[in-house]
């Protein structure tokens, strides 16, 4: 069953960074955001077995599945390699996902975070590509693909040896085009040249491209008055041929409303705007930043309870603005509810699950030194 691209909204609602209140997911706000998104004529929701410590699929049930007819929305979720210890785990996890989400089938199902090494090896070991085809035949999966964090060489190998793959989800944004780890431009070219539909994750790079310096915002404002920094990042991705849907992990209604404005009567970028994006990219790359996208995969298993993405956000701000007292204040508040950077015991659990392959242990040493002063 080929994907009807005309049915796919350009903006997908990612359920990885849902709003929270008093440390728990704010269901009422999620429902309100879902309603605004659906009212705008958009209906693609992306979740995963591990998002929000395993609670995201249940939120999808409560905020979407029980409130809308099944044919009015599309739901995507993912199989996590790191949770598979034996062959029976594959069906066990899948059946648990169906129950959590309260559905009889998933519109889109992905092998989660394929990368060179353990994750890919696990999917091969348990023949998960063939398994996905069987689930399609059973009608429990409508479209089968994978999300990808590996090398261009591995991507070519997989898509050329698995023609059954209908789509691929990659990290793509204007800042990561030349990133030597992500190499997103090359990933995009591989898929585009084979006419494989692309779903994009991290178009705003975990929020980093939504928060620009005043100097960059002046340039954006001059070119497109009133447009947010996030809208520039989303329009860049949305202007690329072959991009089917762009996921945004929206945490607030303001983000939702801004993104809906961007994709309502969508305007592709013109040559002058692309040139400005290249200029901004060069400016941003002058200051080295920790490439954390705040996925929080590192947090659940941290024995010291460190909110690693928030620590890195503080360090990134200080790298750009060394005298910014607000960053130190933010960190002082953070460590009242989280472990300190200096609490890191270098166990390596975080590095084993980081899709960006960051040297987190070394970076935490830097953070402990900078923030401990």
TORKOL-373605 format. One record per residue (C-alpha): residue in three letters; residue number from 1; x, y, z. Coordinates in Angstrom, 2 decimals. Each point is the difference from the previous one (the first is absolute). Example, Ala and Ser with C-alpha at 12.3 -4.5 7.8 and 13.67 -1.06 7.14 Angstrom:
# TORKOL-373605
> ala,1,12.30,-4.50,7.80 $
> ser,2,1.37,3.44,-0.66 $
This chain:
# TORKOL-373605
> unk,1,0.00,0.00,0.00 $
> unk,2,1.74,3.17,-1.16 $
> unk,3,-0.29,3.15,2.07 $
> unk,4,-2.51,2.55,-1.24 $
> unk,5,2.10,3.12,0.46 $
> unk,6,-3.02,2.20,-0.60 $
> unk,7,-1.42,-1.24,3.32 $
> unk,8,3.10,0.83,1.99 $
> unk,9,0.12,3.31,1.88 $
> unk,10,3.28,1.91,-0.25 $
> unk,11,-0.02,0.50,3.79 $
> unk,12,0.03,-3.08,2.20 $
> unk,13,-0.71,0.14,3.74 $
> unk,14,2.89,-1.65,1.85 $
> unk,15,-0.99,-1.38,3.40 $
> unk,16,3.50,-0.02,1.50 $
> unk,17,0.04,3.41,1.72 $
> unk,18,-3.51,0.28,1.37 $
> unk,19,-0.92,2.74,2.49 $
> unk,20,0.33,-0.91,3.66 $
> unk,21,-1.53,1.35,3.18 $
> unk,22,1.45,-0.85,3.40 $
> unk,23,2.22,-2.62,-1.59 $
> unk,24,-2.74,-1.88,-1.86 $
> unk,25,-1.37,0.33,-3.52 $
> unk,26,-2.70,2.67,-0.16 $
> unk,27,-2.76,-1.98,-1.73 $
> unk,28,-2.40,2.94,-0.15 $
> unk,29,2.53,2.12,-1.85 $
> unk,30,0.92,-2.87,-2.31 $
> unk,31,-3.68,-0.44,-0.90 $
> unk,32,-0.33,3.71,-0.73 $
> unk,33,3.09,-0.11,-2.25 $
> unk,34,-1.29,-3.11,-1.78 $
> unk,35,-3.30,1.75,-0.67 $
> unk,36,1.70,3.08,-1.47 $
> unk,37,2.23,-2.18,-2.16 $
> unk,38,-2.90,-2.08,-1.29 $
> unk,39,-2.15,3.09,-0.58 $
> unk,40,2.77,1.30,-2.28 $
> unk,41,-0.48,-3.06,-2.22 $
> unk,42,3.10,-1.85,1.23 $
> unk,43,-0.06,-3.53,1.38 $
> unk,44,3.38,-1.77,0.23 $
> unk,45,1.13,-0.94,3.52 $
> unk,46,3.39,-1.51,0.80 $
> unk,47,0.73,-1.85,3.22 $
> unk,48,2.29,-2.82,1.17 $
> unk,49,0.19,-2.76,2.59 $
> unk,50,2.58,1.91,2.06 $
> unk,51,-1.21,3.61,-0.24 $
> unk,52,-0.78,1.65,3.33 $
> unk,53,1.29,-3.09,1.81 $
> unk,54,-2.54,-2.20,-1.75 $
> unk,55,-3.02,2.27,0.58 $
> unk,56,-0.30,1.65,-3.42 $
> unk,57,-1.95,-2.78,-1.73 $
> unk,58,-2.53,0.06,2.84 $
> unk,59,-0.36,3.74,-0.41 $
> unk,60,-0.70,-0.57,-3.69 $
> unk,61,-2.85,-2.28,1.02 $
> unk,62,-1.44,2.51,2.45 $
> unk,63,0.43,3.17,-2.07 $
> unk,64,-0.57,-1.35,-3.51 $
> unk,65,-1.27,-3.58,-0.33 $
> unk,66,-2.92,0.25,2.43 $
> unk,67,-1.01,3.45,-1.27 $
> unk,68,0.10,-0.35,-3.79 $
> unk,69,-1.24,-2.56,-2.53 $
> unk,70,2.81,-2.37,-1.00 $
> unk,71,-0.10,1.02,-3.67 $
> unk,72,0.50,3.68,0.88 $
> unk,73,3.62,-0.28,1.18 $
> unk,74,3.24,-1.83,-0.76 $
> unk,75,2.06,-1.43,2.85 $
> unk,76,3.66,-1.00,-0.21 $
> unk,77,2.09,-1.79,2.59 $
> unk,78,3.30,-1.87,0.17 $
> unk,79,1.64,-3.27,1.04 $
> unk,80,3.01,0.61,2.32 $
> unk,81,2.97,-2.29,-0.68 $
> unk,82,1.45,0.56,3.47 $
> unk,83,-3.10,-1.56,1.62 $
> unk,84,0.29,-3.21,-2.06 $
> unk,85,1.87,-2.75,1.89 $
> unk,86,-1.59,-3.05,-1.66 $
> unk,87,-2.13,-0.74,-3.06 $
> unk,88,-3.30,-0.05,1.88 $
> unk,89,0.62,3.56,1.19 $
> unk,90,-0.81,1.37,-3.46 $
> unk,91,-3.61,-1.18,0.03 $
> unk,92,-0.32,0.71,3.72 $
> unk,93,1.01,3.64,-0.45 $
> unk,94,-2.19,0.44,-3.08 $
> unk,95,-3.06,-1.45,1.72 $
> unk,96,0.65,2.17,3.03 $
> unk,97,0.14,3.05,-2.29 $
> unk,98,-3.35,-0.87,-1.56 $
> unk,99,-1.49,-0.29,3.47 $
> unk,100,1.62,3.18,1.31 $
> unk,101,-1.22,2.04,-2.97 $
> unk,102,-3.40,-1.68,-0.10 $
> unk,103,0.13,-0.78,-3.72 $
> unk,104,-0.21,-3.11,-2.20 $
> unk,105,2.67,1.20,-2.42 $
> unk,106,2.62,2.69,-0.48 $
> unk,107,-0.05,2.13,-3.13 $
> unk,108,3.80,0.33,0.04 $
> unk,109,2.39,-2.28,1.86 $
> unk,110,3.75,0.53,0.26 $
> unk,111,3.04,-1.91,1.12 $
> unk,112,1.27,2.58,2.48 $
> unk,113,3.36,1.76,-0.33 $
> unk,114,1.89,-2.24,-2.41 $
> unk,115,3.71,0.71,0.22 $
> unk,116,3.25,-1.80,-0.70 $
> unk,117,0.65,-2.66,2.61 $
> unk,118,-2.27,-1.32,2.72 $
> unk,119,-3.41,1.35,-1.05 $
> unk,120,0.30,-1.09,-3.63 $
> unk,121,1.56,-3.32,1.03 $
> unk,122,-2.96,-0.65,2.32 $
> unk,123,-2.54,0.63,-2.74 $
> unk,124,1.91,-2.36,-2.30 $
> unk,125,0.45,-2.66,2.69 $
> unk,126,-3.74,-0.19,0.65 $
> unk,127,-0.96,0.41,-3.70 $
> unk,128,-2.04,3.11,0.76 $
> unk,129,-0.21,1.09,-3.63 $
> unk,130,-1.77,-3.25,-0.92 $
> unk,131,-2.08,0.29,3.18 $
> unk,132,-1.22,3.43,-1.10 $
> unk,133,-1.15,-1.37,-3.34 $
> unk,134,-1.94,-2.74,1.78 $
> unk,135,-1.72,2.57,2.19 $
> unk,136,-0.97,1.91,-3.15 $
> unk,137,-1.53,-3.15,-1.46 $
> unk,138,-1.98,-0.44,3.22 $
> unk,139,-1.31,3.58,-0.33 $
> unk,140,1.56,1.09,3.29 $
> unk,141,2.43,2.37,-1.76 $
> unk,142,-1.04,2.14,-2.96 $
> unk,143,3.44,1.40,-0.89 $
> unk,144,3.40,-1.31,1.11 $
> unk,145,3.26,1.92,0.26 $
> unk,146,2.72,1.02,2.45 $
> unk,147,1.53,3.00,1.72 $
> unk,148,3.70,0.44,-0.62 $
> unk,149,3.02,1.34,1.89 $
> unk,150,2.79,-1.86,-1.79 $
> unk,151,2.49,0.52,-2.81 $
> unk,152,-0.85,0.73,-3.64 $
> unk,153,1.70,-3.27,-0.92 $
> unk,154,-2.34,-2.01,2.24 $
> unk,155,-3.03,1.88,-1.30 $
> unk,156,0.87,-0.87,-3.59 $
> unk,157,0.54,-3.63,0.97 $
> unk,158,-3.39,-0.27,1.71 $
> unk,159,-2.20,1.76,-2.54 $
> unk,160,1.63,-1.82,-2.92 $
> unk,161,-0.40,-3.42,1.63 $
> unk,162,-3.49,0.61,1.41 $
> unk,163,-2.30,1.30,-2.76 $
> unk,164,-2.94,-0.71,2.30 $
> unk,165,0.89,3.11,2.01 $
> unk,166,-2.59,2.68,-0.80 $
> unk,167,1.46,3.03,1.79 $
> unk,168,2.95,1.07,2.15 $
> unk,169,0.12,2.49,2.85 $
> unk,170,3.21,2.02,0.29 $
> unk,171,1.32,2.93,2.00 $
> unk,172,0.14,2.95,-2.37 $
> unk,173,0.35,3.73,0.58 $
> unk,174,2.07,2.78,-1.47 $
> unk,175,2.67,-0.17,2.69 $
> unk,176,0.67,-3.75,-0.32 $
> unk,177,0.53,-0.05,-3.76 $
> unk,178,3.79,-0.18,0.42 $
> unk,179,0.10,-1.47,3.51 $
> unk,180,2.71,-2.72,-0.26 $
> unk,181,-1.94,-2.33,2.31 $
> unk,182,-3.54,0.50,-1.28 $
> unk,183,0.88,0.70,-3.69 $
> unk,184,-3.64,0.78,-0.62 $
> unk,185,0.46,1.50,-3.46 $
> unk,186,1.49,-3.23,-1.25 $
> unk,187,-2.77,-2.05,1.62 $
> unk,188,-2.57,2.23,-1.67 $
> unk,189,1.70,-0.41,-3.39 $
> unk,190,0.08,-3.80,0.29 $
> unk,191,-3.73,-0.19,0.69 $
> unk,192,-0.97,2.71,-2.47 $
> unk,193,1.92,-1.62,-2.85 $
> unk,194,-1.95,-3.23,0.60 $
> unk,195,-3.36,1.77,0.32 $
> unk,196,-0.47,-1.33,3.53 $
> unk,197,-2.41,2.23,1.98 $
> unk,198,1.73,1.79,2.87 $
> unk,199,-1.33,0.82,3.43 $
> unk,200,2.14,2.59,1.76 $
> unk,201,0.73,0.09,3.72 $
> unk,202,1.85,2.76,1.87 $
> unk,203,-0.74,2.73,-2.60 $
> unk,204,0.58,2.62,2.72 $
> unk,205,2.82,-2.02,1.58 $
> unk,206,-1.66,-0.55,3.35 $
> unk,207,-1.01,3.66,0.19 $
> unk,208,3.45,1.45,-0.69 $
> unk,209,-1.05,1.49,-3.32 $
> unk,210,-3.00,1.62,1.67 $
> unk,211,2.21,2.16,2.22 $
> unk,212,2.31,2.25,-1.99 $
> unk,213,2.24,2.88,1.02 $
> unk,214,-1.42,3.53,-0.36 $
> unk,215,2.37,0.55,-2.95 $
> unk,216,-1.36,-2.98,-1.91 $
> unk,217,-3.59,0.89,0.86 $
> unk,218,0.56,3.46,-1.48 $
> unk,219,0.95,-1.65,-3.30 $
> unk,220,-3.02,-2.30,0.11 $
> unk,221,-2.30,2.89,0.87 $
> unk,222,1.30,2.15,-2.86 $
> unk,223,-0.61,-2.81,-2.48 $
> unk,224,-3.37,-1.18,1.35 $
> unk,225,-1.54,2.31,2.60 $
> unk,226,-1.76,-1.75,2.86 $
> unk,227,1.24,-3.50,-0.84 $
> unk,228,1.43,-2.04,2.87 $
> unk,229,3.42,-1.65,-0.08 $
> unk,230,-1.75,-3.38,0.17 $
> unk,231,-2.02,0.80,-3.11 $
> unk,232,3.21,0.62,-1.93 $
> unk,233,1.34,-3.41,1.02 $
> unk,234,-3.27,-1.74,-0.88 $
> unk,235,-0.38,1.78,-3.33 $
> unk,236,3.55,-0.98,-0.94 $
> unk,237,-0.81,-3.68,0.50 $
> unk,238,-3.47,0.29,-1.51 $
> unk,239,1.46,1.49,-3.17 $
> unk,240,2.07,-3.12,-0.73 $
> unk,241,-1.43,-2.36,-2.67 $
> unk,242,-0.84,-3.47,1.27 $
> unk,243,-0.71,1.04,3.58 $
> unk,244,-3.34,-1.58,0.88 $
> unk,245,-0.58,1.14,3.59 $
> unk,246,1.96,2.11,2.47 $
> unk,247,-0.26,-0.94,3.66 $
> unk,248,-0.06,2.63,2.69 $
> unk,249,0.05,-0.98,3.66 $
> unk,250,-2.24,2.84,1.12 $
> unk,251,-0.10,0.68,3.75 $
> unk,252,-2.20,3.08,0.13 $
> unk,253,-3.11,1.31,-1.71 $
> unk,254,2.01,3.01,-1.17 $
> unk,255,2.41,-2.31,-1.85 $
> unk,256,-2.97,-1.86,-1.47 $
> unk,257,-1.65,3.21,-1.21 $
> unk,258,3.23,1.33,-1.51 $
> unk,259,0.65,-3.26,-1.85 $
> unk,260,-3.56,-0.16,-1.32 $
> unk,261,0.43,3.53,-1.38 $
> unk,262,3.19,-1.10,-1.72 $
> unk,263,-1.67,-2.91,-1.77 $
> unk,264,-3.35,1.59,-0.78 $
> unk,265,0.25,1.22,-3.61 $
> unk,266,3.64,-1.07,0.12 $
> unk,267,2.47,2.19,-1.89 $
> unk,268,3.20,-1.74,-1.20 $
> unk,269,3.21,1.96,0.43 $
> unk,270,1.32,2.13,-2.84 $
> unk,271,3.65,0.31,-1.05 $
> unk,272,0.62,3.07,2.18 $
> unk,273,-1.35,-1.79,3.06 $
> unk,274,2.12,-3.09,-0.66 $
> unk,275,3.04,2.31,-0.26 $
> unk,276,-0.87,1.53,3.37 $
> unk,277,-0.29,-3.46,1.55 $
> unk,278,3.50,-0.80,-1.29 $
> unk,279,1.26,3.25,1.54 $
> unk,280,-1.64,-0.80,3.34 $
> unk,281,1.39,-3.54,-0.08 $
> unk,282,3.55,1.35,-0.44 $
> unk,283,-0.55,2.38,2.89 $
> unk,284,-1.29,-2.73,2.32 $
> unk,285,2.86,-2.36,-0.83 $
> unk,286,2.58,2.55,1.18 $
> unk,287,-0.84,-0.86,3.63 $
> unk,288,0.30,-3.76,0.68 $
> unk,289,-3.12,-1.33,1.64 $
> unk,290,-0.79,-3.32,1.67 $
> unk,291,-2.21,-1.76,-2.52 $
> unk,292,-2.63,-1.14,2.49 $
> unk,293,-3.58,-0.06,-1.31 $
> unk,294,-1.63,-0.50,3.43 $
> unk,295,-1.47,-3.39,-0.87 $
> unk,296,0.65,-0.98,3.66 $
> unk,297,0.83,-3.63,-0.83 $
> unk,298,2.99,0.51,2.31 $
> unk,299,-2.07,1.02,3.02 $
> unk,300,-2.08,-3.07,0.85 $
> unk,301,2.95,-2.23,0.88 $
> unk,302,2.28,2.61,1.58 $
> unk,303,0.84,-1.31,3.50 $
> unk,304,0.75,3.54,1.18 $
> unk,305,-3.28,1.43,-1.29 $
> unk,306,1.72,2.70,-2.04 $
> unk,307,-2.12,1.94,-2.50 $
> unk,308,2.77,-0.23,-2.58 $
> unk,309,-1.71,1.99,-2.81 $
> unk,310,-0.63,2.92,2.37 $
> unk,311,3.63,-0.03,1.11 $
> unk,312,1.09,0.11,-3.64 $
> unk,313,-2.47,2.80,-0.75 $
> unk,314,1.66,2.01,2.75 $
> unk,315,3.48,-0.68,-1.36 $
> unk,316,-1.02,0.89,-3.55 $
> unk,317,-1.37,3.33,1.19 $
> unk,318,3.18,0.74,1.92 $
> unk,319,2.14,-0.88,-3.02 $
> unk,320,-1.81,2.70,-1.97 $
> unk,321,-0.47,2.42,2.90 $
> unk,322,2.69,-0.62,2.67 $
> unk,323,-1.27,2.82,2.22 $
> unk,324,-3.66,-0.99,-0.08 $
> unk,325,-0.95,-0.14,3.70 $
> unk,326,-3.43,-1.45,-0.87 $
> unk,327,1.57,-3.31,-1.01 $
> unk,328,1.61,-0.40,3.40 $
> unk,329,-3.33,0.84,1.64 $
> unk,330,-1.75,-2.60,-2.15 $
> unk,331,2.55,-2.62,1.05 $
> unk,332,-0.41,0.91,3.67 $
> unk,333,-3.70,-0.70,-0.31 $
> unk,334,0.57,-3.15,-2.05 $
> unk,335,2.16,-1.74,2.60 $
> unk,336,-2.75,0.39,2.60 $
> unk,337,-1.98,-2.59,-1.97 $
> unk,338,2.79,-1.78,-1.91 $
> unk,339,3.45,-1.38,0.58 $
> unk,340,2.98,2.32,-0.46 $
> unk,341,2.44,-0.38,-2.89 $
> unk,342,2.64,-0.93,2.55 $
> unk,343,-2.18,-2.95,1.12 $
> unk,344,0.80,-1.85,-3.25 $
> unk,345,1.64,-3.35,0.78 $
> unk,346,1.08,-0.63,-3.60 $
> unk,347,-1.98,-3.23,-0.27 $
> unk,348,-0.56,0.53,-3.74 $
> unk,349,-3.70,-0.90,0.00 $
> unk,350,-0.82,3.34,-1.60 $
> unk,351,2.55,-0.40,-2.79 $
> unk,352,-1.37,-3.43,-0.88 $
> unk,353,-3.43,1.43,-0.89 $
> unk,354,0.90,3.46,-1.37 $
> unk,355,-1.16,0.25,-3.64 $
> unk,356,2.42,2.90,-0.53 $
> unk,357,2.97,-2.11,1.19 $
> unk,358,1.13,2.74,2.36 $
> unk,359,3.01,-0.53,2.33 $
> unk,360,-2.26,0.73,2.95 $
> unk,361,2.46,-1.05,2.70 $
> unk,362,2.63,2.48,-1.18 $
> unk,363,-2.61,2.71,-0.50 $
> unk,364,-1.28,-0.50,3.53 $
> unk,365,3.55,0.52,1.28 $
> unk,366,0.06,3.33,-1.83 $
> unk,367,-3.40,0.88,1.39 $
> unk,368,1.03,-0.90,3.55 $
> unk,369,3.04,2.23,-0.27 $
> unk,370,-1.84,2.97,-1.56 $
> unk,371,-3.13,-0.20,2.12 $
> unk,372,1.74,-0.90,3.24 $
> unk,373,1.75,3.34,0.22 $
